[in-house]
Each structure stands twice: as structure tokens, then as C-alpha cells.
Amino acid sequence: MPEVPIFERLCVIGFGLIGGSIARRAREAGLARALVAYDASDAVRTRVRELGIVDEVAETAQAAVAAADCVIVCVPVGAIAGVAAEIAPSLAPGAILSDVGSTKLGVIGALAAHIPPHVAFVPAHPMAGTEFSGPDSGFSALFEGRWVLLTPPAGTDEAAIGRIEAFWRGCGANVERMEAAHHDRMAAMVSHLPHLIAFTICNTAEGLEDESRREVLQFAASGFRDFTRIAASDPVMWRDIFLANREALLEMLARFTEDAQAMARAIRFGDAAYIERSVERGRAIRQSLIEQKQA
């Protein structure tokens, strides 16, 4: 636990899995002297009050940010610009604004017109999550040992970046800085494409004839079950991510399609050596994840 809180008043806007986990960890680790939350949903605000894990639940976004020295926006990427426009006039001088969006170029571009000069913007992406959502889904250990990528625009105040880095390290995360365009291409491969594939496989199963569909669900093996876990993720969040990162995602999808077609040719023509090499490469990737404690 830090000797002195990193922030005096931390504001979390959007109280789902990520926002709730941030609040829980910040309270547990003493990362902020006071915690305030806001969510656009009346039901979510009521539930956050019931949970008792923040000091204040504000009734408006403007009231939530007014005295905060750090504001972390935890809403779907398609809604971030709207939230920024709403809170910008109320942000305190010297405050730090951050986010947790899974895409960065679009978010930075969308927020550029709204962020006042007296506020530092430090975009962030915690590479952690589950298929669950809502105010009850968060837990304080979500970021433990996971990576948080920061993509601060050129000229961002170094002290502000340092405080956000310290905050995420206090959440148990590993932190690295990355250029926004590079981040989006990387995220398209390691996160967005796997989700797209999972949703598509489930749609394929849904489109089977009734008897085949029943058997798929009844006899699903672990591989299919793993895909359905990913496909249980929030549809609005992933709609926004796919559209916000469309260029990088389409590039990675094209590469995947070429590799899938190569595997299909190997199966069709009995190229056992190619199939075995592909499986071995997959095994090597999995082993690397295990060794880096990211499995």
C-alpha cells in the first residue's frame, strides 16, 4: 500500500467490469483518498451505492468530475467522445483524464477537440477482462500480473504519465508505453480478432439445421465451450471496438483468412507435414504465454 495516495479524488465514469475493478483495487490498495463514481444508468448507480465500494455516487457526470484530480472513463469506446464533451467544462485545472478503451487512435482523435488545455490526457488500455459485465462483475485482482498499455500523445505532461503509471502498478499491473497506431494493430491480433472468430463460430453453430445445432450444444467439447465463453462478452462494447479499429482488424482478418485457407488446402490434399507444423507453432505460442504468466 502506498504511503501517500496517488490521487486525492479519483473519479470512475462507467461502472462495469473494468470500472468496478478499478474502484475495488483503488480502495483496497489506498491508491486514492476518495473515490467517486458515476454511471449513466440509474439502476447501476443504485447498485453501486448498495455495494458501498466508493465514497460517493454522483447523479451527473459533471458533478462527479468537478473536484477530481484524476478521471478514468470506463465506457464503450463509441461513447467516450460523448462523455468527454459532457465533462470537459467541469474538469478541474491540473486534472488527469484517462480511459480504458481497447482502441486508441480513434479515441485520441475523438477526444482531441474536447480536452481543455489545463487537463492532461493519458490514454490507457488494461489488457484484462472476463466475459462478465455490470457493477457486480468487478474484482480487485483483475489487473494482477496483466499488462496496461499507455499511449500518451506527443507533448503529454510527463508527470501526469508517471502518476498514471504508478496508479496501474498499484493495481498490480505491468505497464508499458506504446505508440497508438502500433497498439491498435497489436490489439487487433491478440484481442479483437479472437473475439470476432468466437462470435462467428457461434453464429455458424446457430445457423446449423435444428438437429445438428442441438447436438453441437449437447456434446460441445472444451474447444467450442472456450469459444462460447468469449462470445458471451458485451455486444455493444464489441460492436464499438470492431468499428473503431476496423482497418487494423480487417488487416488481421485477411491474414487469418489466408492462413485458414492454407490449412484447408493441406487438409484437402493430405499435406500431413504442413498440418503438423501448424499445430506445433500453435503449441509453441501457448507455451510462451504460460512462461510469461499470461495464460
N, C-alpha and C positions, 0 to 999 in steps of 0.2 A: 504493500500500500504506500503511495507517495506521501512524503512528509507534508507537503502542501498540495491542495487540489490543483490540477492543471487549469481548470476553469472555475470561475466563481459561480456562473449561472449558465448551465448547459440546456439548450432547448432542442428537443427532438420533435420534428414535424413528420407525422405519419407513424402510426404505432402498430406495425405488423411484426413479422418475424425479426427483421433487422433492427427496426426502431426499438422494439421491446427488448431485444437482446442487448443493445447499446445501453439502454436505461438501466437494466438489471446489473450489467457489469460495472457501469459507472458508479452506481450506488454501492455495490459490493466492494469495489476497489478504492472508493474515495476519490474518484477522478474529477468530481465536481462538487462544489459546496452546496449547490442547489440544483434540482432537476425540475424542468417544466416540460410538459408535453402538450401537443395539440394534434388532433386528427379531425378531418372534415366530417366524419361520421359521428352523429350524436350517440349512437349505440356504443361505438368504440370509446369515446370519451367517458361515458358512464362506466364501462368495464374497467378502464384504466384507473378511475377513481376507486373502484371496488378492489382492485389488485393492490393498491397502496404502495406502488413502487416508485412513485415520483412525488415531489413536494407540492406540485401544483399542476392542475389540468386547466388550461386556458380555454375560453369559449370562442376566441378568434385567433387566427394566425398572427395578426398584428400585435395583439396583447401578449402572445406567447414570446415573441422575439424582442419586445421593446427594450428589456433591460439585460438581455443575454449577451455574454461575451463570446459565445460560440453557438451557432445554429447548424444542426445537421438535418438535412432534408432527406427523408426516407420514404419517398413516394415513387410510384412507377415513373420511368424516365419520360413518358409522354406528358406527365403532369408537372414536371419540375419547373418548366418555364413559367407556367401559370402561377405556381406557388411563389416563385421568385418575384414576379411582378406584384403579387399581392403583399409580400412582406418587405420589399425593398425600402419604401418610405419610412418604415418603422425600425429598421436595423440601427443599432447603436453605433456611434463612431468608434472605430477600432475593433469592431466585432469581426469574427471569422465565420464565414459561411462555407459549409462543406456539404457533400451529398454522398450517396452510396450507390449511385447508378451504375448499371452494368455496361453502359456505353459512355464514351467520354467526349468525342469530337462534337457530336450533336448537342450534348448538354452544355459544353463550354460555349458553343456558338449561340445557343438559345438564351443563355444567361447573361452574355456579354452586354446586352442592351439594358439590363435591369439592375446590375450590381452597382451601387453608388461608389464613388472613389474612396470613401472613408472606410470601406469594408474589403477585407482580403478574402478571395475565393480560392479554396484549396480542394479541388475535386478528388474524390476517393472512391475506390471500389473494393469492398471486402469480398474476397473470393471464398465465401462461406454461405451455407444455406441448407435448408431442408425443403421438402415438398409442402410443408405446412405454412399457414398464414393466419393472420389475426392477432389480437393483443395477447392471447394466451399461449401463443406458439413460441415466444422468445425464451431464451435461457442464457445464463451468464457465461457459459463456457463455449458458446457458439464459435467464437473467433480464436480460441486457443490453438496455437500452432498453425493457424491458417495465414494466408498472405493477404495483405491490404496494399493495393497499388494506388499511389498518388500520382496525379497528372497535372501539376500546377502549371498554368500558363506562364510564359516568359514574363519576368518582371514581378512575379508574386513575392510579397514580403517574406524573406527567409525566416524571420522569427515566427510568423504565422504557420509556415510549413512545419517548422520544428515542433510547435505545440500540437499540431495535428498528428505528427509522427509519434510524439510522446504519448498522446491520448490512446492511439491504437496499440502501441506497445503495452500500455497499461491494461488494455483489453486482452492481452495475451497473444497478439498477432505479430507476425513478421511483416515488416514494412519495406517497400521498395518504390522508388520513383521511376516513372516511365513516361515517354512521350505519348500524347493522346492517340495519335493515329496508330502507333505500334500497339498500344493497349487494345484498341478496337479489333485489330486483326488477330491478336493473340486470343482475346476473349471469344471471338467468333469460332475459333478452333476448339478451345478447351471447354467452353460452356454453351455457347449459343447453338452450334451445330449438333452436339449431342442431344440437346432438348428438342431441336427440330426433328431429328431422327426418331426420338422416342414418341413424339406426338404423331408422326407419320406412321410408325409401325402400329400404334394403337388404332389409328384411323383405318389402316389396312385390315386389321382384325375385325373392326366394326363392320367393314364392307363385305365380309365373307357371307356365304349362304348361312341361313339360320343354324343348320346342324353343325357346320364347321365352326361357326362362331361359338356355339355352346361348348363344343369340345375344346376350343382354344382356352376358354375361361376355366373350364373344369379341370383340364390337365396341364395348365400352364406350368412350365418348368422355371427354374430360377432366372434364366436369361430373360424370358418375357416378363416375369414379375419385376425384375430390376428396371426394365423399360417403363412399366406401368407406374412405378414409384416416381420416376422423373416426370412422367406425363401427368401426374396429379398436381403439378405446380399451378400457380395462379394464372389464369388465361389472359387477364388484362395486362399483367406485368410482362408476360412473354410476347404478347402481341406488340406492345410498345418497343420491347427490345429488338425484335426481329425487324420492325420497320425503321427504328432509329439506326440500326447497324446494318442496313440492307446490303451495302456494297461489299463490306468485308465478309458478311455471312454468305452472300451469293458466290463470292470467290472461293470460299472454303467448301461450299456445297458442290461447286463444279469440280474441285479437286477430289472430293469424296466420290462423286459420281463416276469419275474416270477410274478410280481405284476399284469401285464396286463392279464396274463393267469388266475390268481386267480379271477380277476374281471370278466373275460369271463365265468368262471365256475359258479360264483354267478348269472350272468345274465341267463345262460343256465338253471340252476336248481332253479331259482326263489328265491335265498337267499337274500331277501329284506333287512334283517338286515345288512349283510355284505356290500351291496351296499351303504346303508345309512351311515354306519360308515366310509367308504372310502370317501364319499362326505364330511362328517363333518371334517375329517382330512384335506382334501384339503382346506376347508373354513378356518380352523384354521391357516394353513400356510399362506394363503393370508392375514388374519387379522394381523398376526405377521409382515409381510412385511409392511403393512400400518402403524402399530405402530412404526416401526423402520425407517419410512420415506424412504423406499427403493422400494416403489410401483410405 
